[in-house]
Amino acid sequence: MTNDELSRLFQRTGLGNDQDGSLQVRSPIDGAPLARLPELPASAIGDMVTRSRAAFRAWRLVPAPVRGELVRLWGEELRAAKADIGRIVSLEVGKIAQEGLGEAQECVDICDFALGLSRQLYGRTIVSERPGHRMMEQYHPLGPVAVITAFNFPSAVFAWNAALALVCGDPVIFKPSEKAPLSGLATFRALERAIERFGHRAPRGLAQIAIGRADLAEALVEHPGIALVSATGSTRMGRSVGPKVAQRFGRRILELGGNNAMIVTPAADLDMALRAILFGAVATAGQRCTTLRRLIVHRSVKAALLERLVKTYAGLRIGDPLADGTLVGPLIDEAAFQAMQAALASAQEQGGSLLAGGQRVLTERHPQAWYVQPAIVDMPAQTSVVRHETFAPLLYVLGYDTLEEAIELHNDVPQGLSSCIFSNDMREVELFLSAAGSDCGIANVNIGPNGAEIGGAFGGEKETGGDRESGSDAWKQYMRRSTNTINYSHELPLAQGIQFG
C-alpha cells in the first residue's frame, strides 16, 4: 500500500494522518511505520473518569430503547466502514483480509444484538411467601466501564463491551493495545460519528479513548470511579488486574489465556477434522485466544491424520495477508517469534518430535517482519511446555486410548477457554458435553475451538478468568441488580413467620 493510499484510508476512517506523536505504530507485514500517535499521560485519567461519571448521571435516565438507537447508528457507521476497518486490522495486526473483514463484521453483529437487547433488559417477578406481597428484580445501569483490549482483536472486543455497556446505560473509556491502536481508534471514530448523529441526547464524556501504554491501563484499573473493568490479555496481566479491582470492590471481566484442544475419536469425519485443525491452528498466525494448541487423537487414527496434516502444512501459503490466497500472515513482533522458538526448544527437550515447521521465513523479502512456518510437534505426554500457552502457530499432538483418558488430558491444563470434539458417536459427544467432560467455557462438536458467534456468551474457566462477554446474558455484568418487595396489603407480616412485638 502506497503512502497516498494509506493516507486516504486513514482519512476515510477518521484517523487523520498523525505522524507527530510518541507512540509509533508499525505494520507486522513488513515493519513499515503506519503512524505516530500522541499519547495521553496517565495523569489525565482522573479527568476522563470525572467526565464519564457526569455522563453516567445523565445517560442512565435515557430509556434503554433510546440508548439502543445510538448503538443502531453505530452499527450503520460500522457497516459503511467495514471494508476500511477490516483493512486496517490486516495492516496493523497481520490478519489475512478475510479475517480482518470478519473482525469488522463482529462489530456490526454486536450492535445488532445490543439493539434488540435494549428492549429486553428483563428482570423477573418472584412469588412471595407473604400474602399481599410481590417480589421482583430490576436491572439498573452500573456506571463507567473501562475497556482494555489486546492486539489480536483490536476492534471486536471493544465493540463487544461498548455496545452492551451503552445500551445498559454505562459510559465507556477505551484503552486499546499500544501494539494495535489504529484499528480500535477507527472503530471508536465510527462511534463518535454515531454520537454526533444521535445529537444532544448523548451527554459529553459518554465515550472516550485513551491512547498510550500500560500506565494508562493501570490508572483505569485502580481508579475507584470505574465501576467495571473489562480487560483482555495474558494470564499474567489478569493476575495483576483482578486483585487490584477486587481490592476496591469493583467489578471485572477478565478474558485471559487459552490452551484449547480438539479430541479426534475413531468415529470422527477426518476430512472435516483436518479442515477444522487447519483453521484452528494457523489462523491469525496462531495469535487467537481460541487458537487450537493441543490435538488429542485416538491412536488408531493418529498416524493417518498426522500424515495428511503434515502434507497440508507443507502447502500453506505464508506471506502478505492482503494478497489473494494467503492463509498465514506474520507474527505481531520479534518477541512472539522468540517465544515460539523457546517453546519449540523446550518441547524437544521434553521428548517431542518436530514434524513440521517452526522456522522463520521470508526474511530476505521482509527483514523487519516475523513470518514463521506453523509448527507441529508430536509429544509423548502432556509435559510442562504443553500446559503453557504459547501465542503462536504451534500445535502439540498427543495420543490416547480411551475417551476418559482423552478428557483427562484435555482438562489437565490451567486454562479453560475453548474446546471441541470430532466424533459421530452420540455417546462420545454427550460425555464430552456433560459435567464429566470438557471443563471449558466453550465446548464444540464437529467444529473447531474458534470462530465464536456473538449470540453466545464468550469466555472461559480457571486461568481464563471465569467471566463472559458478548451474547446470552453477559449484559447483566454491565448492570446492578435490585431485588424489590412490594407490600400491597394492610398487614405487615415478617418473612420466615417471625413474630415481633
Secondary structure, DSSP 4 states (H G I P E B T S, - for coil): --HHHHHHHHHHTT-TT-BSSSEEEE-TTT--EEEEEPPPPGGGHHHHHHHHHHHHHHHTTS-HHHHHHHHHHHHHHHHHHHHHHHHHHHHHH---HHHHHHHHHHHHHHHHHHHHHTT----EEE--SSTTEEEEEEEEE---EEEE--SSSTTHHHHHHHHHHHHTT--EEEE--TTSHHHHHHHHHHHHHHHHHHGGGSPTTSEEE--S-HHHHHHHHH-TT-SEEEEES-HHHHHHHHHHHHHTT-EEEEE----EEEEE-TTS-HHHHHHHHHHHHHGGGG-STT-EEEEEEEHHHHHHHHHHHHHHHHT--BS-TTSTT--B---SSHHHHHHHHHHHHHHHHTT-EEEE--SEE-TTT-TTS-EE--EEEE-SS--TTTTS--SSSEEEEEEESSHHHHHHHHH-SSEESEEEEE-S-HHHHHHHHSTTS--SSEEEESS-S----TTSEE--EETT-S--EESTTGGGGGEEEEEEEEE-SS--PPGGG----
